Amino acid sequence: MRERLGAGDLSGEPAAWTVTAAPGGRAVHAQAGRRRLLTGTAPLRRPREQDTARLDCTGLGWVHLTPLGRGNCLVQAMVPGPAEDPAGLLARLLAESGLASGLRRAPRTAAALEAAPRIHRAPAVPPAAGRGGLLVVGAGALRQDPLSGTGTAQALRTAILAAAVVDAAAAGTSASALCAHYAHRLRAAHLDHLATCLRLYAAAFGSAAWRDEIDATRRALRRAAAGTLPGRSDRAVAEPPQEPPPR
Ligand SMILES: Cc1cc2nc3c(=O)[nH]c(=O)nc-3n(C[C@H](O)[C@H](O)[C@H](O)COP(=O)(O)OP(=O)(O)OC[C@H]3O[C@@H](n4cnc5c(N)ncnc54)[C@H](O)[C@@H]3O)c2cc1C
């Protein structure tokens, strides 16, 4: 991209738009839930088994194996809250799921990443009073539950939509209307995703910890139905209070 941009804009004028994938700060997002993705790598028991991804579900969460090549696979699992010992929890989930038999051992190390669906409260701000416009793209704008497998696609969609906003504004369309459209499209995708999560997780999990996640999703959707969309900075969805981790 840098090559294609060439020397860039050397006019010294402030940029008309800033497009960023890293908006920073937790408060800028409305988040539905507090679940974590545990992730690590492990060797496959049968290294030639490189063409099959496996997904299973335990009471505590889902577990997924993705072949990475060279006899290794990515091990991912979702738990309904913070994890103090990600590697230990991942090993427990693997054992409970039955997927452990496909691995020579569980991952030696693992990370626990925030993974609850979230949306930026103000992903598009039009230029005003000599200040450039702002467009937030990628997971910084809209994060979807990893089970969807659509994180990269969503990131690309927001980038394509942001480029269309910049082009249309340069062609004379109202920047405010374009920004409102951008935010609306993101909110629609977010709410559609929350509805899917609610349907899947409510059918899969019955523990108290998962009920909290499911309730947080339901609350976010109810607020949307009542007109208090989670992307709106004036009426935002609060993150549920922190509770003890699932060990
Ligand atoms: C373990 C794991 C497995 C996943 N599996 C899948 C999958 O199977 N399918 C799928 O679709 N998605 C998957 N995802 C999600 C996917 O990776 C993300 O949705 C996607 O990468 C988001 O793209 P992005 O450009 O918004 O953010 P990123 O890919 O995080 O890129 C943002 C970049 O900005 C850089 N940056 C941050 N701050 C600054 C700054 N101040 N200045 C300059 N640069 C900065 C960061 O270093 C980073 O390189 C997975 C994620 C994880 C963690």
The ligand as an SDF file (V2000), in Angstrom:
LIG
                    3D

 53 58  0  0  0  0  0  0  0  0999 V2000
   -6.1860  -16.3580   17.7110 C   0  0  0  0  0  0  0  0  0  0  0  0
   -7.0520  -15.6710   16.7080 C   0  0  0  0  0  0  0  0  0  0  0  0
   -7.6490  -16.4060   15.6970 C   0  0  0  0  0  0  0  0  0  0  0  0
   -8.4470  -15.7710   14.7410 C   0  0  0  0  0  0  0  0  0  0  0  0
   -9.0110  -16.5200   13.7570 N   0  0  0  0  0  0  0  0  0  0  0  0
   -9.7370  -15.9230   12.8050 C   0  0  0  0  0  0  0  0  0  0  0  0
  -10.2870  -16.6890   11.7300 C   0  0  0  0  0  0  0  0  0  0  0  0
  -10.1290  -17.8990   11.6480 O   0  0  0  0  0  0  0  0  0  0  0  0
  -11.0230  -16.0270   10.7880 N   0  0  0  0  0  0  0  0  0  0  0  0
  -11.2000  -14.6850   10.8500 C   0  0  0  0  0  0  0  0  0  0  0  0
  -11.8360  -14.1150    9.9640 O   0  0  0  0  0  0  0  0  0  0  0  0
  -10.7000  -13.9350   11.8440 N   0  0  0  0  0  0  0  0  0  0  0  0
   -9.9680  -14.5280   12.8310 C   0  0  0  0  0  0  0  0  0  0  0  0
   -9.4570  -13.7730   13.8520 N   0  0  0  0  0  0  0  0  0  0  0  0
   -9.8140  -12.3420   13.9330 C   0  0  0  0  0  0  0  0  0  0  0  0
   -8.9900  -11.5060   12.9840 C   0  0  0  0  0  0  0  0  0  0  0  0
   -7.6080  -11.7300   13.2480 O   0  0  0  0  0  0  0  0  0  0  0  0
   -9.3310  -10.0340   13.2390 C   0  0  0  0  0  0  0  0  0  0  0  0
  -10.7270   -9.8600   13.1130 O   0  0  0  0  0  0  0  0  0  0  0  0
   -8.6470   -9.1370   12.2130 C   0  0  0  0  0  0  0  0  0  0  0  0
   -7.2530   -9.3280   12.2810 O   0  0  0  0  0  0  0  0  0  0  0  0
   -8.9740   -7.6770   12.5090 C   0  0  0  0  0  0  0  0  0  0  0  0
   -8.2240   -6.8860   11.6090 O   0  0  0  0  0  0  0  0  0  0  0  0
   -7.7780   -5.4280   11.9860 P   0  0  0  0  0  0  0  0  0  0  0  0
   -7.0130   -4.9170   10.8290 O   0  0  0  0  0  0  0  0  0  0  0  0
   -8.9520   -4.6570   12.4650 O   0  0  0  0  0  0  0  0  0  0  0  0
   -6.8630   -5.5570   13.2750 O   0  0  0  0  0  0  0  0  0  0  0  0
   -5.4210   -6.2070   13.4030 P   0  0  0  0  0  0  0  0  0  0  0  0
   -5.2650   -7.3980   12.5360 O   0  0  0  0  0  0  0  0  0  0  0  0
   -5.2150   -6.3500   14.8860 O   0  0  0  0  0  0  0  0  0  0  0  0
   -4.4800   -5.0830   12.8290 O   0  0  0  0  0  0  0  0  0  0  0  0
   -4.3250   -3.8220   13.4610 C   0  0  0  0  0  0  0  0  0  0  0  0
   -2.8710   -3.4140   13.2730 C   0  0  0  0  0  0  0  0  0  0  0  0
   -2.6940   -2.0710   13.7400 O   0  0  0  0  0  0  0  0  0  0  0  0
   -1.4660   -2.0390   14.4220 C   0  0  0  0  0  0  0  0  0  0  0  0
   -1.5190   -0.9000   15.3400 N   0  0  0  0  0  0  0  0  0  0  0  0
   -2.1600   -0.8230   16.5340 C   0  0  0  0  0  0  0  0  0  0  0  0
   -1.9940    0.3890   17.0750 N   0  0  0  0  0  0  0  0  0  0  0  0
   -1.2360    1.0950   16.2010 C   0  0  0  0  0  0  0  0  0  0  0  0
   -0.7180    2.4190   16.1820 C   0  0  0  0  0  0  0  0  0  0  0  0
   -0.9780    3.2710   17.1670 N   0  0  0  0  0  0  0  0  0  0  0  0
    0.0430    2.7870   15.1230 N   0  0  0  0  0  0  0  0  0  0  0  0
    0.2850    1.9400   14.1160 C   0  0  0  0  0  0  0  0  0  0  0  0
   -0.1840    0.6660   14.0760 N   0  0  0  0  0  0  0  0  0  0  0  0
   -0.9290    0.2620   15.0970 C   0  0  0  0  0  0  0  0  0  0  0  0
   -1.3640   -3.3610   15.1460 C   0  0  0  0  0  0  0  0  0  0  0  0
   -0.0250   -3.6530   15.4640 O   0  0  0  0  0  0  0  0  0  0  0  0
   -1.9080   -4.3020   14.0640 C   0  0  0  0  0  0  0  0  0  0  0  0
   -0.9050   -4.7610   13.1990 O   0  0  0  0  0  0  0  0  0  0  0  0
   -8.6510  -14.3780   14.8150 C   0  0  0  0  0  0  0  0  0  0  0  0
   -8.0390  -13.6300   15.8370 C   0  0  0  0  0  0  0  0  0  0  0  0
   -7.2590  -14.2690   16.7650 C   0  0  0  0  0  0  0  0  0  0  0  0
   -6.5920  -13.4270   17.8310 C   0  0  0  0  0  0  0  0  0  0  0  0
  1  2  1  0
  2  3  1  0
  2 52  2  0
  3  4  2  0
  4  5  1  0
  4 50  1  0
  5  6  2  0
  6  7  1  0
  6 13  1  0
  7  8  2  0
  7  9  1  0
  9 10  1  0
 10 11  2  0
 10 12  1  0
 12 13  2  0
 13 14  1  0
 14 15  1  0
 14 50  1  0
 15 16  1  0
 16 17  1  0
 16 18  1  0
 18 19  1  0
 18 20  1  0
 20 21  1  0
 20 22  1  0
 22 23  1  0
 23 24  1  0
 24 25  2  0
 24 26  1  0
 24 27  1  0
 27 28  1  0
 28 29  2  0
 28 30  1  0
 28 31  1  0
 31 32  1  0
 32 33  1  0
 33 34  1  0
 33 48  1  0
 34 35  1  0
 35 36  1  0
 35 46  1  0
 36 37  1  0
 36 45  1  0
 37 38  2  0
 38 39  1  0
 39 40  1  0
 39 45  2  0
 40 41  1  0
 40 42  2  0
 42 43  1  0
 43 44  2  0
 44 45  1  0
 46 47  1  0
 46 48  1  0
 48 49  1  0
 50 51  2  0
 51 52  1  0
 52 53  1  0
M  END
$$$$
